[in-house]
């Protein structure tokens, strides 16, 4: 399966009277000798949302629009401008303005010519915008009905479905032209149950990825979805207050890798290291984690939220080993920071939209599987916590300090899973915690497709993954003393 440039080009060329040479001329008008790079990013985006609340289906807002981002980079300086008007004359004007932000040199036209339009082995090539509204309505109402039929305790069901597709063309100062089509789907389902006293508990589950409608529907079924959400709601109902103190913690597979994303991944992005604001800025080649840990960022995995054929600078994404057997091997680079640090880009230049400037960002970041079983991990703990799944968290990039809340957690007593607990927070410093990992599971999985990363005000879809891991000593904040 390959991605066709002409299909993407027609989205922009026909309505805006553009052609390839015009786009090259715009970039040529923006470039001056000595610049690291100059590029034009064209984007078309369409987004539609639907929801169910109180068993009522709501056809939410549909949004679509065009954008163009123009960027010129000279050393540490960045000139950037954007517009929703893609007319050739305005793009040429914006190009000159962008060049003037970073260069006082007189512009000399080079008659920029196309270097190449690559052919991509498409990780996601599907057109997903034409979905039957009745099919969507029937699906969401079927989920609602199944959830309410699960138990008389169910008092409310909330469902949100968002489907989007963006298409982009990137034209660079070296004559290279990149293009991509990026579908994205996500659904969240929340179930509220009430006990005899009227107290409410909730369970929720979200999932999605870069799929077309048929692919996405083939990955799950309604009965299993409802059973999982109901199980989580009942767990919250029976959970006891979590203990507090320093103790062994087993962190579950999948979404809990958000801890690695936040506490480690951001610190390995090149801009923080070039500016020496990351704890990792001088630790390349050094042991920064347990020798059991190999951490990878890979933008090429089919279907995941963070996957891209190319990054937002026109570079093909790749598999980048960040930490290998505990040793820090590499950072995540965009074109600017790679040039300033004497490195090669890793294909991690990303932006929220045409109206935002790219920067180094993660794609799909994960901890490789090990050889231990979860059962052996649990059996090795006399008194501790099994944090099977996470909610939100926060991290300080400079220090690596993090705080995460467990969404689903259990007490471990005498090597066995005991009662579920609520209110457990995990507190630590990323590099120190990584060195405390003594067992790495073989039950690897990616998150279900819910990750969104925010950096400097820009949101981009990402994925995380890991097997279960045992952390020998971690601070747990809870309601009770251990």
Secondary structure, 3 states (H helix, E strand, C coil): CEECHHHHHHHHHHHHCCCHHHHHHHHHHHCCCCCCEEEEEEEEEEEEEEEEECCEEEEEEEEEEEEEEEEEEECCEEEEEEECCCCHHHHHHHHHHHHHHHCCCCCCCCCCCCCEECCEECCCCCCCCCCCHHHHHHHHHHHHHHHHHHCCCEEEEEEEEEEEEEEEEEEECCCEEEEEEEEEEEEEEEEEEECCCCCEEEEEEEEEECCCHHHHHCCCCHHHHHHHHHHHHHHHHHCEECEEEEEEEEECCCHHHHHHHHHHHHHHEHHHHHCCCCCCCCCCCCECCCCCCCEEEECCCCCCCCCCCECCCCCECCEEEEEECCEECCCECCHHHHHHCCCCCCCCEECCCCCCCCEECCCEEEECCCCECHHHHHHCCCEEEEEEEEEEEEECCCCCEEEEEEEEEEEEECCEEEEEEECCEEEEEHHHHHHCEEEEECCCEECCCCCEEEECCEEEECEEEECCEEEEEEEEECCEEC
